[in-house]
Each structure stands twice: as C-alpha cells, then as structure tokens.
Amino acid sequence: MDEKEHSHVTSFGYELLRDHVLASILGKHEKDILYWAGKDLARKFPLYSMEEASSFFNEAGWGILKLDKTTKDSAFYTLQTFNLPQSGKSRSHRLEAGFLAEQQQKIGGFLTECYDEQQKKNGVVTFHVKWDLKTTIS
C-alpha cells in the first residue's frame, strides 16, 4: 500500500468515526459533548503558544488553520478541512472550537469561548475565539 492509498483509508476511517459513529452515540448532545472533549484534548496536548495551533490541526488531520485577525479580546481563524462529509451533511466543528478555546484560555489566562460556523459553499469553517478580559483563570 503506497502513501496515497494509506491516506485514503485514514480519511475514510476518520469520516466513519467522526460523521457516523460519534453522531449515533452522542445523539442530540453531540455538539456540547464534542466541545468539552475538545477542551479535554487541549489539556492533554497543551500548546506553548497559539501559533502552534496550525501545526497541531494539520498533524491531527483537522485541516489547515489560519489566523485571520486578532483584537484585544478576540481572534478569528479559518479552517480549510481535509475530510468533508460526502453525504452533503454538514459536520460539527465543536471539537476544534473547544480545543481552540481551552488553548487560548490556558495561554492567555482569561475565560475563553469559541464559536464556529461552516461556510457551506467552500467547505471553510470560521472560528471566533473570544476571551473575557475581566475574568482571569488561575
């Protein structure tokens, strides 16, 4: 099996788990559970800076993450995903959102949330990471 064939098998396996198995198991709570699972992953795989998030996303097979803009209390990212569902169903990206929120919270020291939105036309996902400068996390 060459590298291209292996990549295809990996993509298919990833899609099976992400879009079918997890959705069946988690049911109506899928988005909430995936968000908290993303936060848990961030605690298990801590980054030293948010600049490392792009490399992590790429290595995890989540896609190509790009920082678009930052403000004093927000960061805006776009994600070009590798494995979009073939069924036409949109995929929840709450796992990735939770991961980004927890990493920013740990690095920045402020209570942080992340909101995701999938652009249906081009398969791009946008993330708005927002932290509360009045609420510090120790």
N, C-alpha and C positions, 0 to 999 in steps of 0.2 A: 504494500500500500504506500503510495507516494504522499508527500505532504499535502497536496491539494485534496486528495481523497480523504485523508485524515481530517482536514479542516471541515470538509462537508459533513462527515459523520459527527464531528463535535458540534457543528451548528445544528444539525438535526436533533441530536440528543438534548442540546440546550433548549431548543424550541419545544420539544416534548415536555420537558420538566417545567419550564417557565410558563408556557401558554396553556398547557392542558392539565398536568398533574397538580401543580400548585393551585390553579383556579378551582379544580374539583375539590381539593382538600380544604381550602380556605373559604370557599363559598363567598357569601356576601361580605365577609370580613377581610377579604384578600388585600385590599389597599391599605387598611390600617395595620394589618399584621406585617405586610411587606415593608412598610415604613419603619416599624420598630425593629424588624430584622435587619434592615439597612443600618440603623443606628448601632445595633449589636455588632454587626460586621465591622463598623468603623472602630469600635472599642477593641476588637480583636486584631485589627490590622491598622494601627494608628499611623497617620502621616505626620511628618515633621513640619510640613508647610502645605498650603493649598495648591501650590504649583505641582506637587507630586500627584494630585488627583488625576490629571490627564494620563499619566503613565499607568496608574492603578486601573483606571477604566479600560484602557487598551489591553492590559495584561489579563484582566478579568473577562474580556470578551464582551464588555458592555457597549463599546463603541468609541468614537473619537470625541473627547470632551474638549471644549474650547471656552476659555473665559472671554466674554464679550465686553463686560463693563463692570466697574466697581464704583460704589459710592461710599459715604461714611458708614452706612448701616446695611448695605446690600451688595450682592454680587450676582451677576447674570451670566449664565452658561448656556451653551448649545451643545447638544449631543447628536452626532450622526451615528445611528445604530447600525450594527452589522446584521442582526438577525431579526428582521421584522416578521411578524406572523404572516403566513401565506394565505390564511383564510379571510383576510380583509378585516379581521377583528383588530381593534387597537390594543396595544399592550400597556399595562400599568407600569409606570417607571417610579413607583413609590419606593422600591428597594434602593434605587440610586439616589432618590431625593433624601431618604433617611440617612444614607451614607454621607452625603454632602453636608447635611445639617449637623450631624454629630461631629464630623471632622472640623468644620468651621467653629462649632461651639467649643471644642477642646482646644483648638489653636488660638482662637480669638478671646475666649474667656467670657463670652456673653451668651445668654439664652438665644438659641437659633432655631429657625424653622425653614423648611424648603418646600416650595410649590413647583409642581411640574405640569407641563402642558405639551401634548403631542400635536405637531403640525401635520395634519393628515395628508396634505398634498405631497410633501417632500420627505417624509419619514424623519424629520428633525424633531427633537424634544428640547424644550427650553426649560431651564431651571432658574427660579428666583430664590436665592438664599438670602434670608433677612434675619438680622440679629438685633436684639433689644439692648441698646447702649446703657439702659438704666438697670438692667438685671444681669449682674455678674454671676458666673458659675465658678465655684472654687474647686 
